[in-house]
Amino acid sequence: MVKVFILLVIPVVMLILLETKMADHKKLAEDLQFDLIIQSPTIGLSGGIVIMWKEDNVSVNEVATTPQGIHAMVKVLPNHTPWLFSAIYASNNLADKKLLWENLITISKTLTYNWFMGGDINEVLKARDKFGGNPINPSRSNMFWNCINECKLLDLGYKGSKFTWSNKRYSNRVSLILERIDRCFANESWISQYPETTLLHLPRTHSDHCPIQVILKGKPSNNLTRPFRFETMWASHLTFPSIINEAFNEKFHPSTIH
């Protein structure tokens, strides 16, 4: 089901959706009142990533797009330092996941910018981050921790519910599985730029994943004080599931909304 990952500078400027299973996201972005998009195609009946933003508040330039992630340079207007944003949707296939970790390490070795990475890692990294089901696989989790250490990234933590994914079998506690598989990381220079960033796990709506809200706060100071209001039309409005269904089998066409 669609995973909602929100990157926020008050007012809201970016929305990231993972596993949309959509061939094209232009209509969805228009419906949600965003101006521009970068998207990654579906593979068969799975995948799909899109970054949407409002051009008056942020500049986003595509660097690279793969089935497991979109990498883009972000500049919050008018005068924030640009930084690299990596929106990740990791495959469950081990070979593909190894390739993703290797690509992230390659990026880190040449990167001179502040770096923020977040999304669906599709891996439980610690035993305490899982309830129910089979035990975690230490070998797989260690591969990712090695990647994070090589990239010199730090976990940004969270507020709210401990788990970000559920199999929704709440009526039977024996078969219920809860996991924290959605995370955000950043390098030290990005954390220095936004030292008071807050990451919230919001209540689940249509998805088996909870939306993630990231509130950027740091240098330069932002005088805008309007409180954040989660736009229910993004994840709960009546047309959201139907829009996804309409686009489910369309042929992928990269597009920018004008």
Secondary structure as a PSIPRED ss2 file (coil, helix, strand):
# PSIPRED VFORMAT (PSIPRED V4.0)

   1 M C   1.000  0.000  0.000
   2 V C   1.000  0.000  0.000
   3 K E   0.000  0.000  1.000
   4 V E   0.000  0.000  1.000
   5 F E   0.000  0.000  1.000
   6 I E   0.000  0.000  1.000
   7 L E   0.000  0.000  1.000
   8 L E   0.000  0.000  1.000
   9 V C   1.000  0.000  0.000
  10 I C   1.000  0.000  0.000
  11 P C   1.000  0.000  0.000
  12 V C   1.000  0.000  0.000
  13 V C   1.000  0.000  0.000
  14 M E   0.000  0.000  1.000
  15 L E   0.000  0.000  1.000
  16 I E   0.000  0.000  1.000
  17 L E   0.000  0.000  1.000
  18 L E   0.000  0.000  1.000
  19 E C   1.000  0.000  0.000
  20 T C   1.000  0.000  0.000
  21 K C   1.000  0.000  0.000
  22 M C   1.000  0.000  0.000
  23 A C   1.000  0.000  0.000
  24 D C   1.000  0.000  0.000
  25 H C   1.000  0.000  0.000
  26 K H   0.000  1.000  0.000
  27 K H   0.000  1.000  0.000
  28 L H   0.000  1.000  0.000
  29 A H   0.000  1.000  0.000
  30 E H   0.000  1.000  0.000
  31 D H   0.000  1.000  0.000
  32 L C   1.000  0.000  0.000
  33 Q C   1.000  0.000  0.000
  34 F C   1.000  0.000  0.000
  35 D C   1.000  0.000  0.000
  36 L E   0.000  0.000  1.000
  37 I E   0.000  0.000  1.000
  38 I E   0.000  0.000  1.000
  39 Q E   0.000  0.000  1.000
  40 S E   0.000  0.000  1.000
  41 P E   0.000  0.000  1.000
  42 T E   0.000  0.000  1.000
  43 I E   0.000  0.000  1.000
  44 G C   1.000  0.000  0.000
  45 L C   1.000  0.000  0.000
  46 S E   0.000  0.000  1.000
  47 G E   0.000  0.000  1.000
  48 G E   0.000  0.000  1.000
  49 I E   0.000  0.000  1.000
  50 V E   0.000  0.000  1.000
  51 I E   0.000  0.000  1.000
  52 M E   0.000  0.000  1.000
  53 W E   0.000  0.000  1.000
  54 K C   1.000  0.000  0.000
  55 E C   1.000  0.000  0.000
  56 D C   1.000  0.000  0.000
  57 N C   1.000  0.000  0.000
  58 V E   0.000  0.000  1.000
  59 S E   0.000  0.000  1.000
  60 V E   0.000  0.000  1.000
  61 N E   0.000  0.000  1.000
  62 E E   0.000  0.000  1.000
  63 V E   0.000  0.000  1.000
  64 A E   0.000  0.000  1.000
  65 T E   0.000  0.000  1.000
  66 T E   0.000  0.000  1.000
  67 P C   1.000  0.000  0.000
  68 Q C   1.000  0.000  0.000
  69 G E   0.000  0.000  1.000
  70 I E   0.000  0.000  1.000
  71 H E   0.000  0.000  1.000
  72 A E   0.000  0.000  1.000
  73 M E   0.000  0.000  1.000
  74 V E   0.000  0.000  1.000
  75 K E   0.000  0.000  1.000
  76 V E   0.000  0.000  1.000
  77 L C   1.000  0.000  0.000
  78 P C   1.000  0.000  0.000
  79 N C   1.000  0.000  0.000
  80 H C   1.000  0.000  0.000
  81 T C   1.000  0.000  0.000
  82 P C   1.000  0.000  0.000
  83 W E   0.000  0.000  1.000
  84 L E   0.000  0.000  1.000
  85 F E   0.000  0.000  1.000
  86 S E   0.000  0.000  1.000
  87 A E   0.000  0.000  1.000
  88 I E   0.000  0.000  1.000
  89 Y E   0.000  0.000  1.000
  90 A C   1.000  0.000  0.000
  91 S C   1.000  0.000  0.000
  92 N C   1.000  0.000  0.000
  93 N C   1.000  0.000  0.000
  94 L H   0.000  1.000  0.000
  95 A H   0.000  1.000  0.000
  96 D H   0.000  1.000  0.000
  97 K H   0.000  1.000  0.000
  98 K H   0.000  1.000  0.000
  99 L H   0.000  1.000  0.000
 100 L H   0.000  1.000  0.000
 101 W H   0.000  1.000  0.000
 102 E H   0.000  1.000  0.000
 103 N H   0.000  1.000  0.000
 104 L H   0.000  1.000  0.000
 105 I H   0.000  1.000  0.000
 106 T H   0.000  1.000  0.000
 107 I H   0.000  1.000  0.000
 108 S H   0.000  1.000  0.000
 109 K H   0.000  1.000  0.000
 110 T H   0.000  1.000  0.000
 111 L C   1.000  0.000  0.000
 112 T C   1.000  0.000  0.000
 113 Y C   1.000  0.000  0.000
 114 N E   0.000  0.000  1.000
 115 W E   0.000  0.000  1.000
 116 F E   0.000  0.000  1.000
 117 M E   0.000  0.000  1.000
 118 G E   0.000  0.000  1.000
 119 G E   0.000  0.000  1.000
 120 D E   0.000  0.000  1.000
 121 I C   1.000  0.000  0.000
 122 N C   1.000  0.000  0.000
 123 E C   1.000  0.000  0.000
 124 V C   1.000  0.000  0.000
 125 L C   1.000  0.000  0.000
 126 K C   1.000  0.000  0.000
 127 A H   0.000  1.000  0.000
 128 R H   0.000  1.000  0.000
 129 D H   0.000  1.000  0.000
 130 K E   0.000  0.000  1.000
 131 F E   0.000  0.000  1.000
 132 G C   1.000  0.000  0.000
 133 G C   1.000  0.000  0.000
 134 N C   1.000  0.000  0.000
 135 P C   1.000  0.000  0.000
 136 I C   1.000  0.000  0.000
 137 N C   1.000  0.000  0.000
 138 P H   0.000  1.000  0.000
 139 S H   0.000  1.000  0.000
 140 R H   0.000  1.000  0.000
 141 S H   0.000  1.000  0.000
 142 N H   0.000  1.000  0.000
 143 M H   0.000  1.000  0.000
 144 F H   0.000  1.000  0.000
 145 W H   0.000  1.000  0.000
 146 N H   0.000  1.000  0.000
 147 C H   0.000  1.000  0.000
 148 I H   0.000  1.000  0.000
 149 N H   0.000  1.000  0.000
 150 E H   0.000  1.000  0.000
 151 C H   0.000  1.000  0.000
 152 K C   1.000  0.000  0.000
 153 L C   1.000  0.000  0.000
 154 L E   0.000  0.000  1.000
 155 D E   0.000  0.000  1.000
 156 L C   1.000  0.000  0.000
 157 G C   1.000  0.000  0.000
 158 Y C   1.000  0.000  0.000
 159 K E   0.000  0.000  1.000
 160 G E   0.000  0.000  1.000
 161 S C   1.000  0.000  0.000
 162 K C   1.000  0.000  0.000
 163 F C   1.000  0.000  0.000
 164 T C   1.000  0.000  0.000
 165 W E   0.000  0.000  1.000
 166 S E   0.000  0.000  1.000
 167 N C   1.000  0.000  0.000
 168 K C   1.000  0.000  0.000
 169 R C   1.000  0.000  0.000
 170 Y C   1.000  0.000  0.000
 171 S C   1.000  0.000  0.000
 172 N C   1.000  0.000  0.000
 173 R C   1.000  0.000  0.000
 174 V C   1.000  0.000  0.000
 175 S C   1.000  0.000  0.000
 176 L C   1.000  0.000  0.000
 177 I C   1.000  0.000  0.000
 178 L E   0.000  0.000  1.000
 179 E E   0.000  0.000  1.000
 180 R C   1.000  0.000  0.000
 181 I C   1.000  0.000  0.000
 182 D E   0.000  0.000  1.000
 183 R E   0.000  0.000  1.000
 184 C E   0.000  0.000  1.000
 185 F E   0.000  0.000  1.000
 186 A E   0.000  0.000  1.000
 187 N C   1.000  0.000  0.000
 188 E H   0.000  1.000  0.000
 189 S H   0.000  1.000  0.000
 190 W H   0.000  1.000  0.000
 191 I H   0.000  1.000  0.000
 192 S H   0.000  1.000  0.000
 193 Q H   0.000  1.000  0.000
 194 Y C   1.000  0.000  0.000
 195 P C   1.000  0.000  0.000
 196 E C   1.000  0.000  0.000
 197 T C   1.000  0.000  0.000
 198 T E   0.000  0.000  1.000
 199 L E   0.000  0.000  1.000
 200 L E   0.000  0.000  1.000
 201 H E   0.000  0.000  1.000
 202 L C   1.000  0.000  0.000
 203 P C   1.000  0.000  0.000
 204 R C   1.000  0.000  0.000
 205 T C   1.000  0.000  0.000
 206 H C   1.000  0.000  0.000
 207 S C   1.000  0.000  0.000
 208 D C   1.000  0.000  0.000
 209 H E   0.000  0.000  1.000
 210 C C   1.000  0.000  0.000
 211 P C   1.000  0.000  0.000
 212 I E   0.000  0.000  1.000
 213 Q E   0.000  0.000  1.000
 214 V E   0.000  0.000  1.000
 215 I E   0.000  0.000  1.000
 216 L C   1.000  0.000  0.000
 217 K C   1.000  0.000  0.000
 218 G C   1.000  0.000  0.000
 219 K C   1.000  0.000  0.000
 220 P C   1.000  0.000  0.000
 221 S C   1.000  0.000  0.000
 222 N C   1.000  0.000  0.000
 223 N C   1.000  0.000  0.000
 224 L C   1.000  0.000  0.000
 225 T C   1.000  0.000  0.000
 226 R C   1.000  0.000  0.000
 227 P C   1.000  0.000  0.000
 228 F C   1.000  0.000  0.000
 229 R C   1.000  0.000  0.000
 230 F C   1.000  0.000  0.000
 231 E C   1.000  0.000  0.000
 232 T H   0.000  1.000  0.000
 233 M H   0.000  1.000  0.000
 234 W H   0.000  1.000  0.000
 235 A H   0.000  1.000  0.000
 236 S C   1.000  0.000  0.000
 237 H C   1.000  0.000  0.000
 238 L C   1.000  0.000  0.000
 239 T H   0.000  1.000  0.000
 240 F H   0.000  1.000  0.000
 241 P H   0.000  1.000  0.000
 242 S H   0.000  1.000  0.000
 243 I H   0.000  1.000  0.000
 244 I H   0.000  1.000  0.000
 245 N H   0.000  1.000  0.000
 246 E H   0.000  1.000  0.000
 247 A H   0.000  1.000  0.000
 248 F C   1.000  0.000  0.000
 249 N C   1.000  0.000  0.000
 250 E C   1.000  0.000  0.000
 251 K C   1.000  0.000  0.000
 252 F C   1.000  0.000  0.000
 253 H C   1.000  0.000  0.000
 254 P C   1.000  0.000  0.000
 255 S C   1.000  0.000  0.000
 256 T C   1.000  0.000  0.000
 257 I C   1.000  0.000  0.000
 258 H C   1.000  0.000  0.000
